[in-house]
Amino acid sequence: MTTAVKSPTRPALPGTFTLGAARGSFELRQFFRNKEQVVFTFSLPAVLMILLGSILDGPTGQAGVSSGQLLAASMIGAGIVSTSFNSVGIGIAADREVGALKRLRGTPMPAASYFIGKMIMVLVTSVAQTVIMSAVAMLLFGLKLPTDGEKGATLVWVMLLGVISSTLLGISISSLTRTANGTVAVVQLVYLVLQFISGVFVTPITHLPKIMVDIASFFPLKWICQGFRSVFLPEAAASQEMAGTWELPTVALVLGAWCVVGLVLARLTFRWTNEPR
């Protein structure tokens, strides 16, 4: 009487999130090994905040809130977009141009895991960026850290929604041109224009023409900066906003919508190579 020989069971393949976490770990190691990129990523927003805050600092219509504090709070939010939208868009375009993504395509890793890995890297660098810029703003402009739980929670969800939406849009814009240099020009132009019309460099935002603010309201940067101002500034400073309030439900709605739109755009436009589909 013969007995059937059982075939050895193969270990289960890692899932999308497991692969994404592994990719995120690799992205972080790759980022911090590039010392020039680390210095540029973390120093540029802080240097701009120091220069512009020192030049433009002065009284506002709200007692106890200076222009430097308004600018510093806004630039902390803009720093998140810099480490996500800018860095991801330019980095993916460069990887695609040198063939790194083409080689990665030969592995079993799905595109979703690649996106997750990018978001993990951006989230860690964004937290570090926020800590650095908050410390500079406290020392130079008297910005105060949030002390109550509600503002702390607002800081967390605004950062998470801002990182996710900006990273996905960075992935999308990386496919807009066929060269890394072209992507650098497009990304920097979009980011610079949005900073001006979103009230980052012009404080308070009510000094801007309404048409500019209306256009900025369609994009995440304006709402990210507004959410960060609600965290770092006193409640009375809400009078310096266009609506006279922080509009936090609208902030959550717009950023959440851009997370969905960004995911769809990233999935539809992402290319592993520069070759036509």
N, C-alpha and C positions, 0 to 999 in steps of 0.2 A: 504494500500500500504506500503510495507516494503522497507526500505533503507538498502543498503549493508553497513556493518560495515568494515571500513578499518583497516587492521592489522597494528600495529605500525611498523614503519620503523626502522630497526636496523642501528646503526651508522656504517659507513664504517670502515673496519679494517685498521690499520696503514700499510703503505707500507714498502718496504724493506729498503729504506733510512731513514724513520722515526724510524723504529726499530733499524737501525744501529746507528743513532744519540743517541738514548736512551741507547743502549748498550755501546757506547763510553763514555757517561757520567758516567755510572756505572763503567767502566774499570778505568777511571781517579780517581774516589773516592776510589776504591779499591787499586789502586797503591799508592796514597798519604797517605792512612791510614797505610800502611806498612812502618814504618819509616826506618827500616833496609834496605829494598829494595831501598828506595829513596836515602839514603846515599850512598849505594854501587853503584847504577846506575850512579849517578852524580859525585861521588868522584873518582872512579877508573880511568876513562880516563884522568881526570885532573891531578891526582897524577902521572900517567905514563908519561904524557906530561911534567910535571915539572922535573921529575927525568931524563928521557931520553934527554929532551931538554937541561938540564944543563950539562949532561955528554958529549953529542955529539955536543954541540954548537961550532961553529967555522966558519972561512971564507969558501966561496965556489968560484967557478970559475966566479961567477957573482958579480960584485961590488955592495955593498949595500944590499945584501941578504945573510943572515947567514944560517948555517945548522939548527940552532934552529928554525928559521922562516919557513923553508921548512918543518921541522918535525911538527911544531905546526899547520900549515895550513892543512897538511895531516891528523893529528890526530883529527882535528875538524870534517873532513869528516868521519873518522873511528869511531868517537863517535856516529854518526848517525846509523851506522851499528850495533854498540853495543846495542843501545837502541831499535833497531828494530829486526834484525835477531837473535841476541843472546837472548834478553829478551823474545821475542814472542815465539821462538822455545822451550826454556826451560820452559816458563810459561804454554804453552798449554800442553806440555808433562806431567807436574806436575798435571794440572787440570784433564787431562784424567786418570791419574793413581789413583787419589783419588775419581774418579767418578763424579766430578763436571760437566764435559761435558755430561755425560750420563743423569744427571738430567736436564741439559739445553736442551737436545734433546727432552725431554717430553713437551717442550713449543712450541708454533707455530712459533717461530723465525727461519727463514731460515738461512742456512750457510752463505749466502752472507751478511746478516746483522751482523753476528758475525765477519766476516772479516772486514767490515766497522768500527765496533766498535773498533777493534784492531788497525786499521790504525789511527783513531782519537786519541786514547791514545798515540800511537807512535809519531804522528806528534807533539802533545803538548809537550811531554817529549823531543823530538829531538830539538825543538825550544829552550827549557830551557837549554838543554845540549850545544847547539851551543853558547848561550849567555854566559854561565859560562866559557866555554873553550876559547871563544874569549877574554873575560875580562882577563883571566889568561895569555893568549898569548900576549896581549897588554902590560900588566904590566911587564912581565918577559923577553919577547923576542922582544919587539918593533914592533909587528905585527900591521898593520894599517887596520882599517875598510874600506870597500869600500865607496867611496864618490860620484861616478857617478851613474846615473840611470841604465846604461847597466850592470854594475857589480852587482848592487842590484837585477836586474831581473834575472841574471844568478844564484845568490845565491838562489833565490826562486825556480826556476825550477829544479836546481840540487837537492835541498833538497826534493822537492815534488817527483821527480822521484826516488830518492834514498830511501826515506821512503817507497813508494809503493812497489818497487821491493824487497827491503830487508825484509819488513814485509811479503809479499807473500812467499818468499823463507823460512822465518822462520816458517811460517805455514806448508810449505811442509816438512821441515826437522824434524818437531816435530813428524811425523809419521814414521820416519826411524827406530826407535827402540821402544821396548815395555815398557821401563822403563824410568823414569825421569832421573835417574843417567846415563843411557846409552846415552840419548839425550844431557846431559850436556857435556859428554866426546866428543861426535861427534861435537857438535856446537863449543866448545872451540878450538878443534883441527883445524877445518876448518878455523875459524876466525883467529887464530894465524898464520897459514901458509900463508893465504892470506895477512895478514898485512906485512909479511916479503917480499913476492914476488911482492907486489903491490907498494913498495916504501914508506911505512909508516915509518918503522924503519930505513931504509937505504936511506940516502939523499946525493946527489940527486939520482933520480931513475936510472940515467945513470951509476951508479956504480954497478948495478946489472947485472948478466949475461943475455944476450938477451933472452935465452930460458925461463928463469923465468918470464920475463916481458911478453913474448908472451903467456905463460900459464895464467898469471894474467889478460891479456887483454880479456879473455873470460868471466870474472866475473865482477860484478858491482863495487866492492870495489875500484879497480884501477881507474875507471873512475869517481867515486864519489870524491875521493881524488884529482884527477887531476882537476876536476871542481872547487873544493874549493881552490886549489892553484891559479887558474886563478882569483878568486875573491879577495883573500887576499894578493897576491903578485903583484909586478909591472910587466908590460908587458914584460920587458927585461928578467924576470926570466923564460919565456917560453923556453929560450935556454937551460935550465936544463932538459927539457923533452926529451924523446926518439926521438920524431919526430921534435923537435925544435920549436913546436907551441903548443897551448893549445888544439887544435883539438875539439873545442866545438861542432861542428855538429856531430862528431863521439861520443862524450860523450852523447849527446841527443839520438842518434840512438841506442847505446848499452843499455842505461838505459831504454829507451822506449821498446826495444825488450824484456828485462828482465821483465818488467811489464807484458807483454803479456804472456811470458813463465811461469812466477811465478803464474799468475792467473790460467792458465791451470793446472799446477802442484798442486797448492793448492786445486783446485776443484776435481782433480782426486785422490789425496792421503789423503785428510783430513778424519779423523775418529773421531766419537764422543766417541767411546769406544776402548779398546784394543782387543775386540773380532774380530775374522776373519770376513771379509765381506761375 
